[in-house]
Amino acid sequence: MKFLHTMIRVLDLDKSIDFYTRKLGLSVTHRYDVEAGRFTLVFLGTDSEGPQIELTHNWDGAEAYSVGRNFGHLAYEVDDIYELCEHLQQEGVTILRPPRDGHMAFVRCPDNVSIELLQKGAALLPQEPWLSMANTGEW
C-alpha cells in the first residue's frame, strides 16, 4: 500500500492553485474538468510520482466548507524554513506558528486547511524575527 493523495474541497480554485503553486512551491501534476459532474479536480505535488493534494472544486458550490476536528493538517518537509516563511509573509500569508525553534511552522491555505512546515534535517539555529514572534490565531 502507498499513500496517494489528500482531497481538499475549495471554493476559489484560482486562489487555491495560486497558494499551493506560487506561494508554497508545489506544481500542478494533473487537472480534470468534468462537465457532466460540474466539478474540477486539480492534483498538486512536489513531483508527479509522490503523494499529491487533490483540490476539488464543485462549480455550483457556494457554501463555505468547515474543517472538521478529524482532519489535522498537511505536512511538508522544506529545505529552508526561514526562507519559505519569509517568502510566504511577503506573499501576504500569515505565519500562525512561527519557526522559533528553526524546525516547525504552521500556516493556513485560503480554504483554512492547516499546513505544517518542517525543516529538512537538523533544525536551523534560532534567529530573529522568528525567535521573538508570537503565535497568531489557531493552527
DSSP file (Angstrom, degrees, kcal/mol; ACC not computed):
  #  RESIDUE AA STRUCTURE BP1 BP2  ACC     N-H-->O    O-->H-N    N-H-->O    O-->H-N    TCO  KAPPA ALPHA  PHI   PSI    X-CA   Y-CA   Z-CA
    1    1 A M              0   0    0      0, 0.0     2,-0.3     0, 0.0     0, 0.0   0.000 360.0 360.0 360.0 143.3    0.0    0.0    0.0
    2    2 A K        -     0   0    0      0, 0.0     2,-0.2     0, 0.0     0, 0.0  -0.996 360.0-106.2-139.1 148.0    1.2    3.6   -0.7
    3    3 A F        +     0   0    0     -2,-0.3     3,-0.1     1,-0.2     0, 0.0  -0.524  36.6 176.3 -70.5 132.1   -0.3    6.9    0.1
    4    4 A L        -     0   0    0      1,-0.3    48,-2.3    -2,-0.2     2,-0.3   0.859  47.9 -35.9-104.0 -59.2   -1.7    8.6   -3.0
    5    5 A H  E     -a   52   0A   0     46,-0.2     2,-0.4    48,-0.0    -1,-0.3  -0.990  36.7-126.7-162.2 165.7   -3.4   11.9   -2.1
    6    6 A T  E     -a   53   0A   0     46,-1.6    48,-3.2    -2,-0.3     2,-0.4  -0.988  29.2-140.2-118.7 132.4   -5.4   14.0    0.3
    7    7 A M  E     -a   54   0A   0     -2,-0.4     2,-0.4    46,-0.2    48,-0.2  -0.788  17.9-176.2 -98.5 135.4   -8.5   15.7   -1.1
    8    8 A I  E     -a   55   0A   0     46,-2.9    48,-2.5    -2,-0.4     2,-0.4  -0.997  21.0-136.7-128.0 125.7   -9.5   19.3   -0.1
    9    9 A R  E     -a   56   0A   0     -2,-0.4     2,-0.3    46,-0.2    48,-0.2  -0.683  27.9-167.9 -80.4 133.8  -12.7   21.0   -1.2
   10   10 A V        -     0   0    0     46,-2.5    48,-0.4    -2,-0.4     3,-0.2  -0.924  26.2-158.3-126.7 148.9  -12.1   24.6   -2.3
   11   11 A L  S    S+     0   0    0     -2,-0.3     2,-0.7     1,-0.2    -1,-0.1   0.867  91.0  38.1 -88.9 -43.1  -14.3   27.5   -3.1
   12   12 A D     >  -     0   0    0      1,-0.2     4,-2.3     2,-0.0    -1,-0.2  -0.868  67.0-174.3-115.2  97.0  -12.0   29.6   -5.2
   13   13 A L  H  > S+     0   0    0     -2,-0.7     4,-2.8     1,-0.2     5,-0.2   0.898  83.3  50.2 -60.7 -44.5   -9.9   27.3   -7.4
   14   14 A D  H  > S+     0   0    0      1,-0.2     4,-2.4     2,-0.2    -1,-0.2   0.915 111.5  48.5 -62.1 -42.9   -7.7   30.0   -8.8
   15   15 A K  H  > S+     0   0    0      2,-0.2     4,-2.0     1,-0.2    -1,-0.2   0.895 113.7  47.3 -63.7 -40.6   -6.9   31.4   -5.3
   16   16 A S  H  X S+     0   0    0     -4,-2.3     4,-2.6     2,-0.2     5,-0.2   0.912 111.3  49.6 -68.7 -43.0   -6.1   27.9   -4.0
   17   17 A I  H  X S+     0   0    0     -4,-2.8     4,-2.4     1,-0.2     5,-0.4   0.915 110.2  52.2 -61.7 -42.0   -3.9   27.0   -7.0
   18   18 A D  H  X>S+     0   0    0     -4,-2.4     5,-1.7    -5,-0.2     4,-0.7   0.923 110.8  48.1 -58.8 -45.1   -2.0   30.3   -6.6
   19   19 A F  I  <>S+     0   0    0     -4,-2.0     5,-2.4     1,-0.2     4,-0.4   0.958 116.4  40.9 -60.9 -52.0   -1.4   29.5   -2.9
   20   20 A Y  I  <5S+     0   0    0     -4,-2.6     6,-2.9     3,-0.2    -1,-0.2   0.795 128.0  29.3 -72.0 -28.5   -0.2   25.9   -3.4
   21   21 A T  I  X5S+     0   0    0     -4,-2.4     4,-1.2     4,-0.2    -3,-0.2   0.916 128.3  28.5 -94.8 -67.1    2.0   26.7   -6.5
   22   22 A R  I  <5S+     0   0    0     -4,-0.7    -3,-0.2    -5,-0.4    -2,-0.1   0.865 133.5  30.0 -68.3 -37.2    3.3   30.3   -6.5
   23   23 A K  I  4<S+     0   0    0     -5,-1.7    -3,-0.2    -4,-0.4    -4,-0.2   0.914 131.3  30.0 -90.4 -47.3    3.4   30.7   -2.7
   24   24 A L  T  4<S-     0   0    0     -5,-2.4    -3,-0.2    -6,-0.3    -4,-0.2   0.757 102.0-122.7 -88.6 -25.2    4.1   27.2   -1.3
   25   25 A G     <  +     0   0    0     -4,-1.2    -4,-0.2    -6,-0.3    -3,-0.1   0.591  59.5 137.7  99.1  10.9    6.0   25.9   -4.3
   26   26 A L        -     0   0    0     -6,-2.9     2,-0.4    18,-0.0    -1,-0.2  -0.359  44.4-130.7 -80.4 169.5    4.1   22.8   -5.4
   27   27 A S  E     -B   45   0A   0     18,-2.7    18,-2.1    -2,-0.1     2,-0.5  -0.936  16.8-114.1-121.2 145.6    3.4   22.0   -9.1
   28   28 A V  E     +B   44   0A   0     -2,-0.4    16,-0.3    16,-0.2     3,-0.1  -0.674  34.5 175.5 -74.1 124.3    0.1   21.1  -10.8
   29   29 A T  E     +     0   0A   0     14,-3.0     2,-0.3    -2,-0.5    15,-0.2   0.743  63.3   5.1-102.2 -30.4    0.6   17.5  -12.0
   30   30 A H  E     -B   43   0A   0     13,-1.2    13,-2.8     2,-0.0    -1,-0.4  -0.992  56.2-167.6-151.7 150.4   -2.9   16.8  -13.4
   31   31 A R  E     -B   42   0A   0     -2,-0.3     2,-0.4    11,-0.2    11,-0.2  -0.986   3.7-174.7-142.3 133.7   -6.2   18.7  -14.0
   32   32 A Y  E     -B   41   0A   0      9,-2.9     9,-2.8    -2,-0.4     2,-0.7  -0.976   7.9-165.3-130.8 117.6   -9.6   17.2  -14.9
   33   33 A D  E     -B   40   0A   0     -2,-0.4     2,-0.9     7,-0.2     7,-0.2  -0.915  11.2-163.5 -99.7 115.9  -12.6   19.4  -15.7
   34   34 A V  E  >> -B   39   0A   0      5,-3.2     5,-1.7    -2,-0.7     4,-1.2  -0.808  11.4-179.5-108.8  93.5  -15.6   17.2  -15.5
   35   35 A E  T  45S+     0   0    0     -2,-0.9     3,-0.4     1,-0.2    -1,-0.2   0.898  80.5  54.8 -58.4 -45.5  -18.5   18.9  -17.3
   36   36 A A  T  45S+     0   0    0      1,-0.2    -1,-0.2     2,-0.1    -2,-0.1   0.867 118.4  34.2 -61.2 -37.3  -21.0   16.1  -16.6
   37   37 A G  T  45S-     0   0    0     -3,-0.3    -1,-0.2     2,-0.2    -2,-0.2   0.520 105.1-129.5 -94.1  -6.6  -20.4   16.3  -12.9
   38   38 A R  T  <5 +     0   0    0     -4,-1.2    21,-2.2    -3,-0.4    22,-0.5   0.919  68.5 108.1  57.1  49.8  -19.8   20.0  -12.8
   39   39 A F  E   < -BC  34  58A   0     -5,-1.7    -5,-3.2    19,-0.2     2,-0.4  -0.976  56.1-142.0-147.9 162.2  -16.5   19.8  -10.9
   40   40 A T  E     -BC  33  57A   0     17,-2.2    17,-2.8    -2,-0.3     2,-0.5  -0.984   8.3-159.2-125.5 137.6  -12.8   20.2  -11.4
   41   41 A L  E     -BC  32  56A   0     -9,-2.8    -9,-2.9    -2,-0.4     2,-0.5  -0.974   9.0-175.3-114.1 129.4  -10.0   18.1   -9.9
   42   42 A V  E     -BC  31  55A   0     13,-2.3    13,-3.4    -2,-0.5     2,-0.4  -0.991   9.2-156.7-125.2 124.3   -6.5   19.6   -9.7
   43   43 A F  E     -BC  30  54A   0    -13,-2.8   -14,-3.0    -2,-0.5   -13,-1.2  -0.856  13.9-177.9-102.8 134.3   -3.6   17.5   -8.4
   44   44 A L  E     +BC  28  53A   0      9,-2.5     9,-2.5    -2,-0.4     2,-0.3  -0.950  12.5 138.7-130.6 149.2   -0.5   19.1   -6.9
   45   45 A G  E     -B   27   0A   0    -18,-2.1   -18,-2.7    -2,-0.3     7,-0.1  -0.970  62.4 -94.5-167.9-178.5    2.7   17.8   -5.6
   46   46 A T  S    S-     0   0    0      5,-0.5     2,-0.3    -2,-0.3     6,-0.1   0.714 111.4  -4.7 -82.4 -22.2    6.4   18.1   -5.4
   47   47 A D  S    S-     0   0    0      4,-0.3     3,-0.3   -20,-0.1    -1,-0.3  -0.952  77.4-104.6-158.2 168.9    6.7   15.7   -8.3
   48   48 A S  S    S+     0   0    0     -2,-0.3     4,-0.0     1,-0.2   -19,-0.0   0.618 115.1  50.7 -77.4 -10.9    4.2   13.5  -10.3
   49   49 A E  S    S+     0   0    0      2,-0.1    -1,-0.2     3,-0.0     3,-0.1   0.715  98.7  72.0 -97.7 -24.3    5.2   10.3   -8.5
   50   50 A G  S    S-     0   0    0     -3,-0.3    -3,-0.0     1,-0.2     0, 0.0  -0.125 100.4 -55.0 -85.2-177.1    5.0   11.3   -4.9
   51   51 A P        -     0   0    0      0, 0.0    -5,-0.5     0, 0.0    -4,-0.3  -0.208  61.3-154.8 -56.9 149.6    1.9   12.0   -2.7
   52   52 A Q  E     -a    5   0A   0    -48,-2.3   -46,-1.6    -7,-0.1     2,-0.5  -0.795  17.9-130.2-125.1 163.2   -0.4   14.6   -4.0
   53   53 A I  E     -aC   6  44A   0     -9,-2.5    -9,-2.5    -2,-0.3     2,-0.7  -0.975  22.5-152.3-108.1 131.6   -3.0   17.1   -2.9
   54   54 A E  E     -aC   7  43A   0    -48,-3.2   -46,-2.9    -2,-0.5     2,-0.6  -0.926   4.4-158.5-105.3 113.8   -6.3   16.9   -4.8
   55   55 A L  E     -aC   8  42A   0    -13,-3.4   -13,-2.3    -2,-0.7     2,-0.6  -0.826   8.3-161.7 -89.1 124.9   -8.2   20.2   -4.9
   56   56 A T  E     -aC   9  41A   0    -48,-2.5   -46,-2.5    -2,-0.6     2,-0.6  -0.941   6.9-173.1-111.4 121.1  -11.9   19.5   -5.6
   57   57 A H  E     - C   0  40A   0    -17,-2.8   -17,-2.2    -2,-0.6     2,-0.6  -0.943  11.3-155.8-117.5 111.8  -13.9   22.5   -6.9
   58   58 A N  E >   - C   0  39A   0     -2,-0.6     3,-1.4   -48,-0.4   -19,-0.2  -0.776  12.6-146.1 -84.9 118.8  -17.6   22.0   -7.2
   59   59 A W  T 3  S+     0   0    0    -21,-2.2    -1,-0.1    -2,-0.6   -20,-0.1   0.806  95.5  39.2 -59.6 -33.4  -18.7   24.5   -9.8
   60   60 A D  T 3  S+     0   0    0    -22,-0.5     2,-0.4    -3,-0.0    -1,-0.3   0.447  89.2 112.1 -97.9  -0.5  -22.1   25.2   -8.3
   61   61 A G    <   +     0   0    0     -3,-1.4    -3,-0.0     1,-0.2     3,-0.0  -0.592  26.2 158.0 -78.8 128.2  -21.0   25.1   -4.6
   62   62 A A        +     0   0    0     -2,-0.4     2,-0.2     2,-0.1    -1,-0.2   0.498  40.4 100.4-124.2 -12.0  -21.2   28.4   -2.8
   63   63 A E  S    S-     0   0    0      1,-0.1     2,-0.2   -52,-0.0    -2,-0.0  -0.490  77.8-107.9 -80.4 149.8  -21.3   27.5    0.9
   64   64 A A        -     0   0    0     -2,-0.2     2,-0.3     1,-0.1    -1,-0.1  -0.505  30.5-131.4 -73.5 141.5  -18.2   27.7    3.0
   65   65 A Y        -     0   0    0     -2,-0.2     2,-0.3   -56,-0.1   -54,-0.1  -0.737  15.8-142.2 -92.1 141.4  -16.6   24.4    4.0
   66   66 A S        -     0   0    0     -2,-0.3     2,-0.7     0, 0.0    46,-0.0  -0.752  12.8-125.8-100.6 153.4  -15.7   23.8    7.6
   67   67 A V        -     0   0    0     -2,-0.3     2,-0.0    45,-0.1    45,-0.0  -0.877  28.4-139.6 -98.2 116.1  -12.6   21.9    8.6
   68   68 A G    >   -     0   0    0     -2,-0.7     3,-1.6     1,-0.1     0, 0.0  -0.312  18.9-116.4 -72.5 157.5  -13.6   19.1   11.0
   69   69 A R  T 3  S+     0   0    0      1,-0.3    -1,-0.1    -2,-0.0    -2,-0.0   0.709 111.6  70.0 -66.3 -19.1  -11.5   18.2   14.0
   70   70 A N  T 3  S+     0   0    0      1,-0.1     2,-0.6     2,-0.0    -1,-0.3   0.637  89.3  69.6 -75.5 -11.7  -10.8   14.8   12.5
   71   71 A F    <   +     0   0    0     -3,-1.6    -1,-0.1     1,-0.2     3,-0.1  -0.931  62.1 174.9-106.2 117.1   -8.6   16.5    9.9
   72   72 A G        -     0   0    0     -2,-0.6    42,-0.4     1,-0.3     2,-0.3   0.968  44.2 -62.2 -85.6 -72.2   -5.4   17.8   11.4
   73   73 A H        -     0   0    0     40,-0.1     2,-0.3    42,-0.0    -1,-0.3  -0.986  34.8-103.6-168.5 165.9   -3.1   19.3    8.8
   74   74 A L  E     -d  115   0B   0     40,-2.1    42,-3.6    -2,-0.3     2,-0.4  -0.768  37.5-152.0 -94.2 151.1   -0.9   18.7    5.8
   75   75 A A  E     -d  116   0B   0     -2,-0.3     2,-0.4    40,-0.2    42,-0.2  -0.992  13.2-175.9-132.2 137.3    2.8   18.5    6.4
   76   76 A Y  E     -d  117   0B   0     40,-2.4    42,-2.8    -2,-0.4     2,-0.4  -0.994  22.0-136.2-131.0 136.3    5.8   19.3    4.1
   77   77 A E  E     -d  118   0B   0     -2,-0.4     2,-0.3    40,-0.2    42,-0.2  -0.772  30.8-164.7 -85.0 133.1    9.5   19.0    4.6
   78   78 A V  E     -d  119   0B   0     40,-2.9    42,-2.8    -2,-0.4     3,-0.3  -0.893  27.5-133.3-125.3 152.4   11.3   22.1    3.4
   79   79 A D  S    S+     0   0    0     -2,-0.3     2,-0.3     1,-0.3    -1,-0.1   0.871  99.9  12.2 -70.5 -38.5   14.9   22.9    2.6
   80   80 A D     >  -     0   0    0      1,-0.1     4,-2.3    39,-0.1    -1,-0.3  -0.829  62.8-170.4-144.9 100.6   15.0   26.3    4.5
   81   81 A I  H  > S+     0   0    0     -2,-0.3     4,-2.4    -3,-0.3     5,-0.2   0.844  89.0  51.8 -63.3 -35.5   12.1   27.0    6.8
   82   82 A Y  H  > S+     0   0    0      2,-0.2     4,-2.3     1,-0.2    -1,-0.2   0.926 110.2  48.2 -67.5 -43.9   13.2   30.6    7.4
   83   83 A E  H  > S+     0   0    0      2,-0.2     4,-2.2     1,-0.2    -2,-0.2   0.920 114.2  46.0 -62.8 -44.4   13.4   31.4    3.6
   84   84 A L  H  X S+     0   0    0     -4,-2.3     4,-2.9     2,-0.2    -2,-0.2   0.917 112.3  50.0 -66.7 -43.0   10.0   29.8    2.9
   85   85 A C  H  X S+     0   0    0     -4,-2.4     4,-2.4     2,-0.2    -1,-0.2   0.891 111.0  49.9 -63.6 -38.2    8.3   31.6    5.8
   86   86 A E  H  X S+     0   0    0     -4,-2.3     4,-2.3     2,-0.2    -1,-0.2   0.926 111.8  48.5 -64.1 -43.8    9.8   34.9    4.7
   87   87 A H  H  X S+     0   0    0     -4,-2.2     4,-1.3     2,-0.2    -2,-0.2   0.924 111.2  49.9 -60.5 -45.6    8.5   34.3    1.2
   88   88 A L  H  <>S+     0   0    0     -4,-2.9     5,-2.7     1,-0.2     3,-0.3   0.909 110.0  50.6 -61.8 -42.5    5.0   33.4    2.4
   89   89 A Q  H ><5S+     0   0    0     -4,-2.4     3,-2.1     1,-0.2    -1,-0.2   0.924 107.7  52.9 -59.7 -44.7    4.9   36.6    4.6
   90   90 A Q  H 3<5S+     0   0    0     -4,-2.3    -1,-0.2     1,-0.3    -2,-0.2   0.770 106.9  54.3 -62.6 -24.9    5.9   38.7    1.5
   91   91 A E  T 3<5S-     0   0    0     -4,-1.3    -1,-0.3    -3,-0.3    -2,-0.2   0.331 126.4-101.7 -90.5   6.2    3.0   37.0   -0.3
   92   92 A G  T < 5S+     0   0    0     -3,-2.1     2,-0.4     1,-0.3    -3,-0.2   0.602  74.6 142.4  87.6  11.8    0.6   38.0    2.4
   93   93 A V      < -     0   0    0     -5,-2.7     2,-0.4    -6,-0.2    -1,-0.3  -0.744  49.4-128.8 -88.3 130.4    0.3   34.7    4.2
   94   94 A T        -     0   0    0     -2,-0.4     2,-1.0    14,-0.2    14,-0.4  -0.645  11.1-137.5 -78.7 128.7    0.1   34.9    8.0
   95   95 A I        -     0   0    0     -2,-0.4    12,-0.2     1,-0.2    41,-0.1  -0.784  22.6-175.4 -85.7 104.6    2.6   32.7    9.8
   96   96 A L  S    S+     0   0    0     10,-1.4    40,-2.6    -2,-1.0    11,-0.2   0.896  77.9  22.5 -73.3 -42.1    0.4   31.3   12.5
   97   97 A R  B    S-E  106   0B   0      9,-1.7     9,-1.6    38,-0.2    -1,-0.3  -0.908  90.2-144.4-125.1 100.4    3.1   29.4   14.4
   98   98 A P        -     0   0    0      0, 0.0     2,-2.1     0, 0.0     3,-0.3  -0.200  24.7-106.7 -65.0 156.3    6.5   31.0   13.6
   99   99 A P    >   +     0   0    0      0, 0.0     3,-1.9     0, 0.0     6,-0.2  -0.328  59.4 152.1 -80.6  58.2    9.6   28.7   13.2
  100  100 A R  T 3  S+     0   0    0     -2,-2.1    27,-0.1     1,-0.3    31,-0.1   0.826  73.7  47.2 -57.2 -33.1   11.0   30.0   16.6
  101  101 A D  T 3  S-     0   0    0      3,-0.4    -1,-0.3    -3,-0.3     4,-0.1   0.393 111.8-117.9 -91.3   2.5   12.8   26.7   17.0
  102  102 A G  S <  S+     0   0    0     -3,-1.9    22,-2.4     2,-0.2   -21,-0.2   0.626 100.8  71.6  71.8  11.9   14.2   26.6   13.5
  103  103 A H  S    S+     0   0    0      1,-0.3    16,-2.8    20,-0.2     2,-0.4   0.713  90.5  31.4-126.6 -40.5   12.2   23.4   12.9
  104  104 A M  E     + F   0 118B   0     14,-0.2    -3,-0.4    -6,-0.1    -1,-0.3  -0.972  47.8 164.7-137.5 141.5    8.5   23.9   12.6
  105  105 A A  E     - F   0 117B   0     12,-2.0    12,-3.1    -2,-0.4     2,-0.4  -0.963  18.6-146.9-144.4 160.2    5.9   26.5   11.4
  106  106 A F  E     +EF  97 116B   0     -9,-1.6    -9,-1.7    -2,-0.3   -10,-1.4  -0.994  19.8 163.3-132.0 140.7    2.2   26.5   10.6
  107  107 A V  E     - F   0 115B   0      8,-2.1     8,-3.2    -2,-0.4     2,-0.4  -0.827  27.5-127.5-135.3 175.8    0.2   28.4    8.1
  108  108 A R  E     - F   0 114B   0    -14,-0.4     6,-0.2    -2,-0.3   -14,-0.2  -0.979  15.8-129.8-128.4 146.7   -3.3   28.0    6.6
  109  109 A C    >   -     0   0    0      4,-2.0     3,-2.3    -2,-0.4   -93,-0.1  -0.307  43.5 -89.0 -81.4 173.9   -4.3   27.9    2.9
  110  110 A P  T 3  S+     0   0    0      0, 0.0    -1,-0.1     0, 0.0   -94,-0.1   0.722 129.5  55.5 -58.7 -20.7   -7.2   30.1    1.6
  111  111 A D  T 3  S-     0   0    0      2,-0.1  -102,-0.1   -95,-0.1   -46,-0.0   0.184 121.0-107.2 -99.8  16.8   -9.6   27.3    2.5
  112  112 A N    <   +     0   0    0     -3,-2.3     2,-0.4     1,-0.2   -45,-0.1   0.643  67.2 149.3  73.6  18.8   -8.5   27.3    6.1
  113  113 A V        -     0   0    0      1,-0.0    -4,-2.0   -40,-0.0     2,-0.3  -0.725  47.9-123.1 -83.4 131.2   -6.6   24.0    6.0
  114  114 A S  E     - F   0 108B   0     -2,-0.4   -40,-2.1   -42,-0.4     2,-0.5  -0.552  25.5-163.0 -77.3 135.7   -3.7   24.0    8.4
  115  115 A I  E     -dF  74 107B   0     -8,-3.2    -8,-2.1    -2,-0.3     2,-0.4  -0.982   5.0-153.0-125.8 122.6   -0.2   23.3    6.9
  116  116 A E  E     -dF  75 106B   0    -42,-3.6   -40,-2.4    -2,-0.5     2,-0.5  -0.803   6.1-158.5 -94.5 132.4    2.8   22.3    8.9
  117  117 A L  E     -dF  76 105B   0    -12,-3.1   -12,-2.0    -2,-0.4     2,-0.4  -0.956   9.5-168.8-111.0 126.4    6.2   23.1    7.6
  118  118 A L  E     -dF  77 104B   0    -42,-2.8   -40,-2.9    -2,-0.5   -14,-0.2  -0.962  24.1-118.5-121.0 130.4    9.1   21.1    8.9
  119  119 A Q  E     -d   78   0B   0    -16,-2.8     2,-0.2    -2,-0.4   -40,-0.2  -0.445  33.1-117.3 -64.8 130.4   12.8   21.9    8.4
  120  120 A K  S    S-     0   0    0    -42,-2.8   -39,-0.1    -2,-0.2     2,-0.1  -0.500  78.5 -14.1 -67.7 134.7   14.6   19.1    6.5
  121  121 A G  S    S+     0   0    0     -2,-0.2     3,-0.1    -3,-0.0    -2,-0.0  -0.397 123.6   5.1  72.8-147.5   17.4   17.5    8.6
  122  122 A A  S    S-     0   0    0      1,-0.1   -20,-0.0    -2,-0.1    -2,-0.0  -0.326  89.0 -93.8 -70.4 151.7   18.5   19.2   11.7
  123  123 A A        -     0   0    0      1,-0.1   -20,-0.2    -2,-0.0   -21,-0.1  -0.322  41.7-114.3 -61.3 145.8   16.8   22.4   13.0
  124  124 A L        -     0   0    0    -22,-2.4    -1,-0.1     1,-0.1     3,-0.1  -0.444  42.7 -86.4 -74.9 157.0   18.3   25.7   11.9
  125  125 A L        -     0   0    0     -2,-0.1    -1,-0.1     1,-0.1   -23,-0.1  -0.451  54.8 -99.8 -63.4 134.8   19.8   27.9   14.6
  126  126 A P        +     0   0    0      0, 0.0     2,-0.3     0, 0.0    -1,-0.1  -0.275  55.4 168.4 -56.6 139.3   17.0   30.1   16.1
  127  127 A Q     >  -     0   0    0    -27,-0.1     4,-1.7    -3,-0.1     3,-0.4  -0.987  24.4 -62.0-151.8 158.6   17.1   33.6   14.7
  128  128 A E  T  4 S+     0   0    0     -2,-0.3   -28,-0.0     1,-0.3     0, 0.0  -0.499 104.2  28.3 -78.4 152.7   15.1   36.8   14.6
  129  129 A P  T  4 S+     0   0    0      0, 0.0     3,-0.5     0, 0.0     4,-0.4  -1.000 127.5  47.4 -83.8  -4.6   12.5   37.8   13.6
  130  130 A W  T >4 S+     0   0    0     -3,-0.4     3,-1.1     1,-0.2    -2,-0.3   0.851 100.5  65.9 -66.0 -37.8   11.1   34.3   14.2
  131  131 A L  T 3< S+     0   0    0     -4,-1.7    -1,-0.2     1,-0.3    -3,-0.1   0.850 113.3  29.9 -56.9 -39.8   12.6   33.8   17.7
  132  132 A S  T 3  S+     0   0    0     -3,-0.5     2,-0.3    -5,-0.1    -1,-0.3   0.326  92.2 117.7-104.3   7.6   10.5   36.5   19.3
  133  133 A M    <   -     0   0    0     -3,-1.1   -33,-0.1    -4,-0.4     2,-0.1  -0.604  57.7-136.1 -80.6 132.0    7.4   36.3   17.1
  134  134 A A        -     0   0    0     -2,-0.3     2,-0.1     1,-0.1    -1,-0.1  -0.401  24.8 -95.2 -82.2 159.8    4.2   35.3   18.8
  135  135 A N        -     0   0    0    -38,-0.1     2,-0.4    -2,-0.1   -38,-0.2  -0.378  36.0-149.3 -66.7 153.7    1.7   32.8   17.6
  136  136 A T        -     0   0    0    -40,-2.6    -1,-0.0    -2,-0.1   -42,-0.0  -0.995  49.3 -40.3-129.6 125.6   -1.3   34.2   15.7
  137  137 A G  S    S-     0   0    0     -2,-0.4     2,-0.3     2,-0.1    -2,-0.0  -0.155  97.7 -33.8  62.7-153.4   -4.8   32.6   15.7
  138  138 A E              0   0    0      1,-0.1   -42,-0.1    -3,-0.1   -41,-0.1  -0.750 360.0 360.0-104.7 151.7   -5.2   28.8   15.5
  139  139 A W              0   0    0     -2,-0.3   -32,-0.1   -43,-0.1    -1,-0.1   0.294 360.0 360.0-142.1 360.0   -3.1   26.4   13.7
